[in-house]
Amino acid sequence: MAIIVVKRNGRVELFDKNKIVKTCLRAGVSKDIAVKIANEIEKRAYDGITTDKILSLIIEMLEKYVFSRA
């Protein structure tokens, strides 16, 4: 089932896990961690989720995977 994401400007697009991976990589984590985060967010995503909510989840997961290991 396709998940619809609502962007800040109101446009909608299909959920793309690769965008989450790219965002995580830009944040400086390894590809393995980026994929784990993307998979976890994909499981939690729902139809109509906003890009702001996705970003919030990314930050939450980065803190879980990066700062918990420090």
Backbone as a ProteinNet text record, in pm:
[ID]
protein_1_A
[PRIMARY]
MAIIVVKRNGRVELFDKNKIVKTCLRAGVSKDIAVKIANEIEKRAYDGITTDKILSLIIEMLEKYVFSRA
[TERTIARY]
84.5	0	88.3	58	134.3	95.5	196.6	175.3	192.1	94.3	97.7	160.6	255.8	323	277.3	244.5	202.5	321.1	363.1	476.6	431.5	527.8	495.3	409.2	432.3	356.6	219.4	184.7	53.2	49.6	155.3	159.6	172.6	131.4	143.6	233.2	299.5	382.3	387.3	436	447.3	566.3	551.3	658.9	777.6	896.7	1018.5	1125	1146.6	1243	1383.7	1416.5	1549.3	1578.3	1475.8	1495.2	1537.8	1484	1522.1	1667.1	1704.7	1843.6	1937	1905.6	1990.7	2002.2	1890.4	1891.9	1982.9	1972.9	2056.3	2204.5	2232.9	2371.8	2428.5	2346.8	2390.9	2415.5	2345.7	2365.7	2492.6	2553.7	2682.9	2683.2	2570.3	2569.6	2607.8	2640.5	2677.9	2555.9	2584	2476.6	2390.6	2452.8	2377.7	2278	2323.4	2234.4	2126.7	2162.8	2065	1953.7	1989.3	1889.1	1802.7	1863.4	1785.9	1682.9	1726.8	1636.2	1523.3	1556.6	1455	1354.2	1401.2	1311.1	1217.9	1272.4	1191.3	1085.3	1123.6	1027.8	922	961.9	864.6	757	794.4	697.8	602.1	650.9	570.3	491.5	523.3	457.9	311.2	231.3	88.4	46.3	-64.7	-114.8	-146.7	-91	-113.5	-8.5	94.7	202.3	267.5	307.7	369.5	521.3	583.6	729.8	788.5	719.8	766.7	768	665.6	660	771.1	794.9	902.9	1036.9	1060.6	1185.3	1198.5	1090.2	1090.7	1128.8	1075.1	1109.2	1255.6	1305.6	1446.8	1535.4	1505.8	1585.5	1578.8	1460	1442.3	1527.3	1525.7	1600.7	1752.2	1793.1	1935.3	1985	1904.7	1943.7	1953.9	1860.8	1860.1	1983.1	2013.7	2123.2	2261.3	2270	2400.1	2437.5	2352.5	2389.9	2383.4	2305.1	2298.9	2425.5	2504.4	2626.8	2749.6	2731.8	2847.2	2893.2
-119.4	0	124.8	217.8	341.8	437.4	501.6	598.7	738.3	822.8	960.6	1050.1	1132.6	1228.4	1368.3	1449.2	1587.3	1677.6	1752.9	1843.4	1974.5	2053.6	2181.8	2272.9	2270.1	2358.9	2302.1	2186.6	2128.6	2024.2	2019.4	1917.9	1780.4	1680.7	1543.7	1464.2	1365.9	1276.5	1141.3	1041.3	908.9	903.1	826	803.2	742.4	797.6	748.9	727	601.6	565.9	614.5	620.8	665.6	809	892.1	1030.5	1033.6	941.6	934.2	888.5	789.8	742.2	857.7	934.3	1046.3	1150.9	1179.7	1277.3	1229.9	1102.7	1046.8	1048.3	1016.5	1019.1	1160.6	1260.1	1399.9	1438.8	1371.3	1398.3	1332.5	1247.5	1191.5	1049.6	979.2	840.8	744.8	622.5	520.9	478.2	417.2	367.7	266	178.2	77.5	141.7	240.8	309	385.8	449.6	524.7	432.5	313.7	218	167.6	141.8	98.8	205.2	330.4	440.2	449	441	449.8	335.9	216.7	102.1	120.2	170.9	192.5	300.4	406.6	513.6	464.6	383.4	328.7	248.6	174.9	97.8	187.5	305.4	397.5	498.1	505.8	604.3	565.3	664.4	644.4	738.6	705.6	786.6	927.3	1027.6	1166.3	1220.9	1143	1191.5	1313.6	1407.1	1529	1513.6	1594.2	1592.3	1639	1729.2	1773.4	1657.2	1572.9	1456.5	1358.1	1338.6	1249.2	1301.7	1431.3	1490.4	1473.4	1490	1470	1325.9	1229.7	1089.1	1061.7	1124.6	1108.4	1156.2	1272.5	1327.6	1235.5	1187.2	1094.8	968.3	913.6	791.5	818.2	932.3	967.1	973.5	1034.9	1041.8	902.7	816.6	679.3	602	610.5	530.2	591.7	723.2	787.9	821.2	892.8	941.2	833.9	728.8	621.5	535.8	547.7	469.2	545	672.6	755.6	723.2
0	0	0	-83.4	-94.5	18.5	74.6	181.3	121.7	146.4	97	203.5	160.4	247.8	208.9	309.5	286.5	315	212.4	226.4	291.2	334	399.3	313.4	182.7	93.6	57.9	115.5	93	-18	-98.4	-204.3	-141.4	-216	-167.2	-260.4	-204.4	-283.7	-213.5	-282.2	-223.8	-128.5	-23.6	71.8	-1.1	24.2	-40.4	66.5	99.8	204.3	170.1	42.7	1.2	44.8	52	97	243.9	323.2	463.7	475.2	395.5	395.9	361.9	258.1	217.8	328.2	394.1	502.9	616.4	649.5	756.4	718.1	593.5	547.4	555.6	518.4	529.2	674.8	767	909.6	962.1	878.8	915	969	959.8	1008.8	896.6	933.6	835.1	753.3	639.9	553.6	628.9	707.3	783.2	879.3	953.5	1047.2	971.9	861.7	781.9	733	687.9	638.9	754.5	871.2	987.7	1025.6	1027.3	1060.8	958.9	830.7	726	738	766.5	782.2	900.9	1010.6	1129.7	1106	1038	1009.5	910.9	815.4	720.4	793.6	895.6	974.1	1051	1092.2	1173.1	1089.5	960.1	872.7	849.1	823.3	797.1	685.5	624.2	514.1	563.9	497.5	536.3	631.1	660.8	747.9	684.1	766.7	714.5	710.1	626.7	620.4	753.3	822.8	955	1053.3	1049.9	1138.6	1102.8	974.1	931.8	982.2	968.8	1017.1	1168.5	1239.9	1384.1	1418.7	1344.2	1365.4	1332.9	1226	1189.8	1304	1357.4	1467.5	1588.6	1619.5	1731.9	1713	1591.8	1563.6	1562.8	1510.5	1512.8	1656.6	1742.9	1883.7	1943.5	1909.3	1961	1914.5	1787.2	1730.9	1750.7	1754	1761.3	1904.5	1973	2105.5	2212.2	2190.2	2288.7	2286.1	2178.8	2165.2	2214.4	2245.6	2286.2	2426.1
[MASK]
++++++++++++++++++++++++++++++++++++++++++++++++++++++++++++++++++++++

